[in-house]
């Protein structure tokens, strides 16, 4: 998930324990993402909502290499 968010313009701010903090400057947003192989669908939905990423944009980011 952190790689996907980096494609969306977020940068890793820090990593502590099993969490990664990501920040984006425009619009300013900070996300704390669990550093797990899998995330619950509710967690993914909440992160996308906090990042203001639509379902369509999410699908496009998944297709990018």
C-alpha positions in Angstrom: 0.0 0.0 0.0 2.9 2.4 0.7 4.2 1.9 -2.8 0.8 2.7 -4.3 0.6 5.8 -2.2 4.0 6.9 -3.3 2.8 6.6 -6.9 0.0 9.0 -5.8 2.5 11.6 -4.7 3.2 10.6 -1.1 6.7 10.4 0.4 7.8 8.3 3.3 8.1 10.5 6.3 9.3 7.9 8.8 8.8 4.3 9.7 8.3 3.1 13.3 7.6 -0.4 14.3 5.0 -1.9 12.0 3.7 1.4 10.6 4.8 3.8 7.9 4.0 7.5 7.9 3.5 9.1 4.5 3.1 12.8 3.6 1.9 14.7 0.6 2.4 18.4 0.2 -0.5 19.3 -2.1 -3.1 19.0 -0.7 -1.2 18.4 2.6 -2.1 15.0 3.9 -0.4 12.6 6.4 -1.3 8.9 6.4 -0.2 6.2 8.8 -0.2 2.9 7.1 0.3 -0.5 8.7 3.3 -2.2 7.2 1.5 -5.5 6.6 1.4 -7.8 3.5 -2.4 -7.7 3.5 -4.8 -5.0 4.7 -8.5 -5.4 5.5 -10.8 -3.8 2.9 -12.1 -1.3 5.5 -8.6 -0.1 6.2 -7.9 0.3 2.4 -11.2 2.2 2.0 -10.3 4.5 4.9 -6.8 5.2 3.6 -8.1 6.0 0.1 -10.8 8.3 1.6 -8.2 10.1 3.8 -5.9 10.5 0.7 -8.8 11.8 -1.4 -8.2 9.0 -4.0 -11.3 7.9 -6.0 -12.0 4.3 -6.9 -11.1 5.1 -10.6 -7.8 6.7 -9.6 -7.0 3.7 -7.3 -7.6 1.3 -10.3 -5.3 3.4 -12.5 -2.6 3.5 -9.8 -2.8 -0.3 -9.5 -2.2 -0.7 -13.3 0.9 1.6 -13.2 4.3 -0.1 -13.0 
